[in-house]
Amino acid sequence: MEGTKRIRRSKEERIDIIEKKILTHKANIEVLEAQKQSILNPSPRRKSTTIKNIITTAKQNGMTEQEIAEKLGIKLD
């Protein structure tokens, strides 16, 4: 190690390195803040469409059970 010399950086170089690190950490903090907000304010879950929901919606739209069966190709006696 006697032959190697340590490279001394100027104040400006050291400040630039620190500024880059600060910017990197600020960007990471923004990502973490966004994750925090998504945890605190989750989006509502979508309900899966079920047969019961389809029939209920059809009835609300004025269709009778006979009309629903005809659309589905089912014969009711």
DSSP file (Angstrom, degrees, kcal/mol; ACC not computed):
  #  RESIDUE AA STRUCTURE BP1 BP2  ACC     N-H-->O    O-->H-N    N-H-->O    O-->H-N    TCO  KAPPA ALPHA  PHI   PSI    X-CA   Y-CA   Z-CA
    1    1 A M              0   0    0      0, 0.0     3,-0.3     0, 0.0     0, 0.0   0.000 360.0 360.0 360.0  -1.3    0.0    0.0    0.0
    2    2 A E        +     0   0    0      1,-0.2     0, 0.0     3,-0.0     0, 0.0   0.845 360.0  50.8 -69.3 -31.2    3.0    2.3    0.0
    3    3 A G  S    S+     0   0    0      2,-0.0     2,-0.4     0, 0.0    -1,-0.2   0.672  93.7  85.0 -83.3 -16.9    2.8    2.9   -3.7
    4    4 A T        -     0   0    0     -3,-0.3     2,-0.4     0, 0.0     0, 0.0  -0.685  61.8-157.6 -91.6 137.3   -0.9    3.9   -3.9
    5    5 A K        -     0   0    0     -2,-0.4     2,-0.4     0, 0.0    -2,-0.0  -0.880  20.9-117.2-110.5 145.2   -2.0    7.4   -3.2
    6    6 A R        -     0   0    0     -2,-0.4     2,-0.6     1,-0.1     0, 0.0  -0.630  26.5-127.7 -79.6 132.4   -5.5    8.3   -2.1
    7    7 A I        -     0   0    0     -2,-0.4     2,-0.5     1,-0.0    -1,-0.1  -0.712  20.8-147.8 -83.5 122.9   -7.3   10.5   -4.5
    8    8 A R        -     0   0    0     -2,-0.6     2,-0.3     0, 0.0    -1,-0.0  -0.796   9.4-147.7 -93.9 128.2   -8.6   13.6   -2.7
    9    9 A R        -     0   0    0     -2,-0.5     2,-0.0     1,-0.1     0, 0.0  -0.646  18.1-113.7 -93.0 151.8  -11.8   15.0   -4.1
   10   10 A S     >  -     0   0    0     -2,-0.3     4,-2.2     1,-0.1     5,-0.2  -0.296  31.0-104.4 -76.3 168.0  -12.6   18.7   -4.1
   11   11 A K  H  > S+     0   0    0      1,-0.2     4,-2.7     2,-0.2     5,-0.2   0.903 121.7  54.1 -58.4 -42.4  -15.4   20.1   -2.0
   12   12 A E  H  > S+     0   0    0      1,-0.2     4,-2.4     2,-0.2    -1,-0.2   0.893 108.0  48.8 -62.2 -41.2  -17.6   20.4   -5.0
   13   13 A E  H  > S+     0   0    0      2,-0.2     4,-2.1     1,-0.2    -1,-0.2   0.919 112.7  47.6 -64.6 -43.9  -17.2   16.8   -6.0
   14   14 A R  H  X S+     0   0    0     -4,-2.2     4,-2.1     1,-0.2    -2,-0.2   0.896 112.3  49.6 -64.9 -39.5  -18.0   15.6   -2.5
   15   15 A I  H  X S+     0   0    0     -4,-2.7     4,-2.6     2,-0.2    -2,-0.2   0.902 109.1  52.6 -65.7 -40.8  -21.1   17.9   -2.4
   16   16 A D  H  X S+     0   0    0     -4,-2.4     4,-2.3     2,-0.2    -2,-0.2   0.905 108.8  50.0 -60.0 -42.5  -22.2   16.6   -5.8
   17   17 A I  H  X S+     0   0    0     -4,-2.1     4,-1.9     1,-0.2    -1,-0.2   0.915 112.2  47.2 -62.2 -43.8  -22.0   13.0   -4.6
   18   18 A I  H  X S+     0   0    0     -4,-2.1     4,-2.4     2,-0.2    -2,-0.2   0.900 110.2  52.7 -66.0 -40.6  -24.0   13.8   -1.5
   19   19 A E  H  X S+     0   0    0     -4,-2.6     4,-2.4     1,-0.2    -2,-0.2   0.898 108.2  51.0 -61.9 -41.2  -26.6   15.7   -3.6
   20   20 A K  H  X S+     0   0    0     -4,-2.3     4,-2.2     1,-0.2    -1,-0.2   0.901 110.4  49.2 -62.8 -40.7  -27.0   12.6   -5.9
   21   21 A K  H  X S+     0   0    0     -4,-1.9     4,-2.4     2,-0.2    -2,-0.2   0.897 109.7  51.7 -64.8 -40.4  -27.5   10.4   -2.8
   22   22 A I  H  X S+     0   0    0     -4,-2.4     4,-2.4     2,-0.2    -2,-0.2   0.927 110.1  48.7 -62.3 -44.6  -30.1   12.8   -1.4
   23   23 A L  H  X S+     0   0    0     -4,-2.4     4,-2.1     1,-0.2    -1,-0.2   0.900 110.9  51.1 -62.1 -41.1  -32.0   12.8   -4.7
   24   24 A T  H  X S+     0   0    0     -4,-2.2     4,-2.0     1,-0.2    -1,-0.2   0.926 112.1  45.9 -61.8 -45.0  -31.9    9.0   -4.8
   25   25 A H  H  X S+     0   0    0     -4,-2.4     4,-2.2     1,-0.2    -2,-0.2   0.855 109.8  54.3 -69.9 -34.1  -33.3    8.7   -1.3
   26   26 A K  H  X S+     0   0    0     -4,-2.4     4,-2.1     2,-0.2    -1,-0.2   0.905 108.2  50.1 -64.2 -40.2  -36.0   11.3   -1.9
   27   27 A A  H  X S+     0   0    0     -4,-2.1     4,-1.8     1,-0.2    -2,-0.2   0.906 110.7  49.4 -63.5 -41.2  -37.1    9.3   -4.9
   28   28 A N  H  X S+     0   0    0     -4,-2.0     4,-2.2     1,-0.2    -2,-0.2   0.880 108.9  52.9 -64.7 -37.7  -37.2    6.1   -2.7
   29   29 A I  H  X S+     0   0    0     -4,-2.2     4,-2.6     2,-0.2    -2,-0.2   0.896 106.3  53.2 -64.9 -40.3  -39.2    8.0   -0.1
   30   30 A E  H  X S+     0   0    0     -4,-2.1     4,-2.1     2,-0.2    -1,-0.2   0.901 108.8  49.7 -61.5 -40.6  -41.8    9.1   -2.7
   31   31 A V  H  X S+     0   0    0     -4,-1.8     4,-2.0     1,-0.2    -1,-0.2   0.923 112.2  47.6 -63.3 -44.1  -42.2    5.4   -3.7
   32   32 A L  H  X S+     0   0    0     -4,-2.2     4,-2.3     1,-0.2    -2,-0.2   0.878 109.4  53.2 -66.1 -37.7  -42.7    4.4   -0.1
   33   33 A E  H  X S+     0   0    0     -4,-2.6     4,-2.4     2,-0.2    -1,-0.2   0.899 108.5  50.6 -63.1 -40.3  -45.2    7.2    0.5
   34   34 A A  H  X S+     0   0    0     -4,-2.1     4,-2.0     2,-0.2    -2,-0.2   0.903 110.2  49.3 -64.3 -41.1  -47.2    6.0   -2.5
   35   35 A Q  H  X S+     0   0    0     -4,-2.0     4,-1.6     2,-0.2    -2,-0.2   0.900 110.2  51.7 -62.9 -40.7  -47.2    2.5   -1.1
   36   36 A K  H  X S+     0   0    0     -4,-2.3     4,-2.4     1,-0.2    -2,-0.2   0.915 109.5  49.3 -61.9 -44.2  -48.3    3.9    2.3
   37   37 A Q  H  X S+     0   0    0     -4,-2.4     4,-2.5     1,-0.2    -1,-0.2   0.871 108.0  53.4 -65.4 -36.2  -51.2    5.7    0.7
   38   38 A S  H  < S+     0   0    0     -4,-2.0    -1,-0.2     2,-0.2    -2,-0.2   0.826 111.1  47.2 -68.7 -29.0  -52.3    2.6   -1.2
   39   39 A I  H  < S+     0   0    0     -4,-1.6    -2,-0.2    -5,-0.2    -1,-0.2   0.898 115.2  44.6 -74.6 -41.9  -52.4    0.7    2.1
   40   40 A L  H  < S+     0   0    0     -4,-2.4    -2,-0.2     1,-0.3    -3,-0.2   0.827 125.7  32.1 -72.1 -31.4  -54.3    3.5    3.9
   41   41 A N  S  < S-     0   0    0     -4,-2.5    -1,-0.3    -5,-0.2    -2,-0.1  -0.649  82.1-173.7-126.1  73.5  -56.8    4.0    1.0
   42   42 A P        -     0   0    0      0, 0.0    -3,-0.1     0, 0.0     3,-0.1  -0.337  29.0-110.8 -70.4 150.6  -57.3    0.7   -0.8
   43   43 A S        -     0   0    0     -5,-0.1     2,-0.0     1,-0.1    -5,-0.0  -0.536  42.5 -97.8 -76.2 146.3  -59.3    0.5   -4.0
   44   44 A P        -     0   0    0      0, 0.0     2,-0.2     0, 0.0    -1,-0.1  -0.333  39.9-111.3 -66.9 145.8  -62.7   -1.3   -3.6
   45   45 A R        -     0   0    0      1,-0.1     2,-0.3    -3,-0.1     0, 0.0  -0.490  27.7-118.2 -76.1 144.5  -62.8   -4.9   -4.6
   46   46 A R        -     0   0    0     -2,-0.2     2,-0.3     1,-0.0    -1,-0.1  -0.651  25.5-125.9 -81.0 137.7  -64.8   -5.8   -7.7
   47   47 A K        -     0   0    0     -2,-0.3     2,-0.2     1,-0.1    -1,-0.0  -0.651  24.8-119.4 -81.5 138.6  -67.7   -8.1   -7.1
   48   48 A S        -     0   0    0     -2,-0.3     2,-0.5     1,-0.1    -1,-0.1  -0.540  29.7-109.7 -76.6 144.7  -67.6  -11.2   -9.2
   49   49 A T        -     0   0    0     -2,-0.2     2,-0.3     4,-0.1    -1,-0.1  -0.618  41.9-176.2 -77.4 123.9  -70.6  -11.7  -11.5
   50   50 A T     >  -     0   0    0     -2,-0.5     4,-2.1     1,-0.1     5,-0.2  -0.778  39.4-111.9-116.2 164.1  -72.8  -14.5  -10.3
   51   51 A I  H  > S+     0   0    0     -2,-0.3     4,-2.6     1,-0.2     5,-0.2   0.891 118.8  55.6 -60.1 -40.0  -75.9  -16.0  -11.8
   52   52 A K  H  > S+     0   0    0      1,-0.2     4,-2.5     2,-0.2    -1,-0.2   0.913 107.4  48.7 -61.2 -42.5  -77.9  -14.6   -8.9
   53   53 A N  H  > S+     0   0    0      2,-0.2     4,-2.4     1,-0.2    -1,-0.2   0.887 111.1  50.9 -64.4 -38.4  -76.7  -11.1   -9.6
   54   54 A I  H  X S+     0   0    0     -4,-2.1     4,-2.4     2,-0.2    -2,-0.2   0.929 112.3  45.3 -65.0 -45.6  -77.5  -11.5  -13.3
   55   55 A I  H  X S+     0   0    0     -4,-2.6     4,-2.4     2,-0.2    -2,-0.2   0.904 112.8  51.1 -65.8 -41.3  -81.0  -12.7  -12.6
   56   56 A T  H  X S+     0   0    0     -4,-2.5     4,-2.1    -5,-0.2    -2,-0.2   0.916 111.6  47.5 -62.1 -43.2  -81.6   -9.9  -10.0
   57   57 A T  H  X S+     0   0    0     -4,-2.4     4,-1.6     2,-0.2    -2,-0.2   0.903 110.9  51.5 -65.0 -41.4  -80.4   -7.3  -12.5
   58   58 A A  H  <>S+     0   0    0     -4,-2.4     5,-2.3     1,-0.2    -2,-0.2   0.904 110.5  48.6 -62.7 -41.2  -82.6   -8.7  -15.3
   59   59 A K  H ><5S+     0   0    0     -4,-2.4     3,-1.5     1,-0.2    -1,-0.2   0.884 108.8  53.5 -66.1 -38.3  -85.6   -8.6  -13.0
   60   60 A Q  H 3<5S+     0   0    0     -4,-2.1    -1,-0.2     1,-0.3    -2,-0.2   0.811 104.2  56.7 -65.6 -28.6  -84.8   -5.0  -11.9
   61   61 A N  T 3<5S-     0   0    0     -4,-1.6    -1,-0.3    -5,-0.1    -2,-0.2   0.359 128.0 -99.1 -84.5   5.8  -84.8   -4.1  -15.6
   62   62 A G  T < 5S+     0   0    0     -3,-1.5     2,-0.3     1,-0.3    -3,-0.2   0.537  74.8 141.7  94.5   7.7  -88.3   -5.4  -16.0
   63   63 A M      < -     0   0    0     -5,-2.3    -1,-0.3    -6,-0.2     2,-0.1  -0.604  42.3-137.1 -83.3 144.2  -87.7   -8.9  -17.4
   64   64 A T     >  -     0   0    0     -2,-0.3     4,-2.2     1,-0.1     5,-0.2  -0.462  26.5-106.4 -90.5 169.8  -89.9  -11.7  -16.2
   65   65 A E  H  > S+     0   0    0      1,-0.2     4,-2.3     2,-0.2     5,-0.1   0.865 122.2  54.4 -63.4 -34.7  -88.6  -15.2  -15.4
   66   66 A Q  H  > S+     0   0    0      2,-0.2     4,-2.2     1,-0.2    -1,-0.2   0.916 108.5  47.8 -65.4 -42.9  -90.2  -16.5  -18.6
   67   67 A E  H  > S+     0   0    0      2,-0.2     4,-2.3     1,-0.2    -2,-0.2   0.887 111.1  51.2 -65.7 -39.0  -88.3  -13.8  -20.7
   68   68 A I  H  X S+     0   0    0     -4,-2.2     4,-1.7     1,-0.2    -1,-0.2   0.925 110.6  48.8 -63.5 -43.7  -85.0  -14.6  -18.9
   69   69 A A  H  X>S+     0   0    0     -4,-2.3     5,-3.3     1,-0.2     4,-0.7   0.896 109.9  52.0 -63.4 -40.4  -85.5  -18.3  -19.6
   70   70 A E  H ><5S+     0   0    0     -4,-2.2     3,-0.8     1,-0.2    -1,-0.2   0.909 108.3  51.1 -63.0 -42.0  -86.3  -17.6  -23.3
   71   71 A K  H 3<5S+     0   0    0     -4,-2.3    -1,-0.2     1,-0.3    -2,-0.2   0.850 112.5  46.7 -63.5 -33.6  -83.1  -15.6  -23.6
   72   72 A L  H 3<5S-     0   0    0     -4,-1.7    -1,-0.3    -5,-0.2    -2,-0.2   0.547 116.3-115.5 -85.8  -6.3  -81.1  -18.4  -22.1
   73   73 A G  T <<5 +     0   0    0     -3,-0.8     2,-0.4    -4,-0.7    -3,-0.2   0.797  68.7 139.7  78.5  28.6  -82.8  -21.0  -24.4
   74   74 A I      < -     0   0    0     -5,-3.3     2,-0.6    -6,-0.2    -1,-0.3  -0.889  46.1-140.2-107.8 136.3  -84.4  -22.8  -21.5
   75   75 A K        -     0   0    0     -2,-0.4     2,-0.4    -3,-0.1    -9,-0.0  -0.843  14.8-163.8 -97.7 124.5  -88.0  -24.0  -21.7
   76   76 A L              0   0    0     -2,-0.6    -6,-0.0   -10,-0.1    -2,-0.0  -0.870 360.0 360.0-103.7 138.7  -90.1  -23.6  -18.6
   77   77 A D              0   0    0     -2,-0.4    -1,-0.1     0, 0.0    -2,-0.0   0.443 360.0 360.0 -95.1 360.0  -93.4  -25.6  -18.3
